[in-house]
Every structure is written in C-alpha cells, then in structure tokens.
Amino acid sequence: MKPTGWFQIGWSADLAAGDVTPMRYFGQDLVAYRAESGRLVVLNAYCEHLGAHLGHGGSVAGEDIQCPFHAWQWSPEGRNTCIPYQKAVNRVRKIGTWTTAERDGIMYIWHDAQGRAPLYDVPSIFDLFPESGSVADYLEPGESGRYETAELPIHPQYAAENGVDFAHFKYVHRADEIPTVVNREFGEHDFNTELALNFKRRDADGAYELVEGRTKASLLGLGLGFSYAYGVGAICSLTAVTPVDDERSILRFSAWASKEEGQDEARMAKRQRNAIGQLKADIAIWEYQRYTEPPGLATAEAAGFRDIRQWARRFYPEGHLGHGAAEQTAGTDEIQAGQTS
C-alpha cells in the first residue's frame, strides 16, 4: 500500500512553460504540464472523451491542456473547456486532478489513498533549517547536485528508517565512528533527528585533525527526507522516494553546497557529487533489501526502529500497517489515490 504524503515528481527546470510530459506514479498514469502562466498542473492521463493519453501528443492551450485526438481542452481543475466542433462543452465528465506544489526548484504532488486534501504543507529546506542560511549562500543543485534513479524495487520506508539507523554510517558510509544521537523527536507528520559525528581531515601540513560535524534531518511523511549537514562546509539535501506502484519507486536526490571562502564552483560541485555518492551507497543496499517484520534488533537500536515503525503507520490507510502490510496485500483492490473528481 502506497503511503500518504507529498512526493517529488521532478525538478521545476525540467518542465518549461508549454511543456507536457507523461508520468506514472502510485499505480496510475498521469500527465504533467506547465501552463503559459507558469502554473504546474498534474491530471489523470486519459481524455474523458475517447481515452487518448494526454501526455503523448497533448499540447498546452493557455492554462489548459489540449487532447491530441480531437483537440478537446481540459482545465487545471479537470473540466472540459472546449470542444472545437460544437459550442457546448461536456459538463458531466471531469478528469481527476492532483494537488501540486513547488519549492526550491522541486516539483511535488500530494497523494492520499482516501482522497483527502493535503494534511500539511511542503516547506522550503531553508525554512526547515534556518541556521543553514538562505539559498543565496549555496550552490544550487545543477548537473552536479541532482541524481535520479530508474524504477527500483525500493519502498519509501527504507529511506525513512535511515533516520534511526545510526550504525550504518560507519559500515555503509565509511564514517570514522558511529554517530551519537543528540536529539530525536516525532511530530504529527514529521520526524526530526540530530546526530553528532566527528571525522578526520588533513590539515595543510598533511596531518590529521579531528573535526566535529553535525547532521540535522527532518523526515516529512515517508517520501521526503531533508537534511542539513555541517562540519567543513555544509550540505543541504533532499532525498525523495516516489512510488511508481506497490513494488517500485524512483529516488531523487538534490544537494545544495555551501559557498565557502577559498572554494571555487568546481570544489563545491565536487562536494555535491560526494553527497550523491553517499546516497548511492544506501541504494546499493536498499535495492536488494528484504523488509523484515519483526526485525531482529540490537538493544541499542531497538527503540529507534520500534518508534519509527509505529510513527509510520499513520501514513497508511486504517488497517494497513506499513510496508510489511503492503507486501501482504499486493494485488488486492485499493482506493485510487491522491485525486479529486
């Protein structure tokens, strides 16, 4: 079962005004387009006239999308606005719509299996971590700071549980030590944590010195993991996992690198690529992971995993207990999600 929440569907720069693109998420075919005003619109993919896919050959007509089959036009609210060969429009049929948002150059849609309106807002990463500074203090994600996978057999909960898995930093990310949990707090829709992690750095003479680093992370729902890591420079990042269906997801990663004195853009871009490299190390595990319920846990980690799995249940329809339940109920009927009719 696919969880409730905000999920990334791409980067704003990839969809210019007048662009139309097909998408498939949450087991449904969708179409995204950017109206001439710049508004991001996502609808169910099929024209309610004779079922043509609007994402393949459809075009933008002002604020509306035009079907490639018979040129019927549909508004951002999913209503028919034009049938070019008659005066009256079809007031009965309506295309399902999806709530969208854009922050920090990232495109999001809201998904809910029960069809509810958004339960919370999606923030700017710089509002989540005010001490990080503003976007002007960072090299924004460009070619060196963005990463997108193909469809992979990964569930959003894998990435979400990284927030309590302090031990993997040493064994997956080759940290010099296991980090210390400074703070851990579960909210209604978010989970916030802070880790202290010291690491070694060579000084100008080639000797090693110990540098104190911190990572603050905010998990918003199960699809969006924001973080602010600082020590030698800072990296703000977003790890986003968006389900394609019950078995597969697309992962996207965005990294903002702080502008540090004496560092040119090439050096900042290298720090962004290094951050992507850390995510790839996680993906190498997640891609072949089997979700275990109940897990056999070490005493030191048991409370964190127990708490996050209990917290995660709120993002699934009542009666479903998260990813384990999703696997057990795969192939059964479910309410079509995230749209209004």
Buried (B, 14 or more C-beta within 10 A) or exposed (E): BBBBBBBBBBBBEBBEEEEBBBBBBBBBBBBBBBBEEEEBBBBBBBBBBEEBBBBEEBBBBEBBBBBBBEBBBBBBBBBBBBBEEEEEBBEEBBBBBBBBBBBBBBBBBBBBBEBEEBBBEBBEBBEBBEEBBEBEBBBBBBEBBBBBBEBBEBBBBBBBBBBBBBBBBBEBBEBEEBBEBEEBEBEEBBBBBBBBBBBEEEEEEEEEEEEEBBBBBBBBBBBBBBBBBBBEBBBBBBBBBBBBBBBBBBBBBBBBBBBBEEBEEEEBBEBBBEBBEBBEEBBEBBEEEEBEEEEEEEEEBEEBBBBBBEBBEBBBBEEBBBBBBBBEBEEEEBEBBBBEE
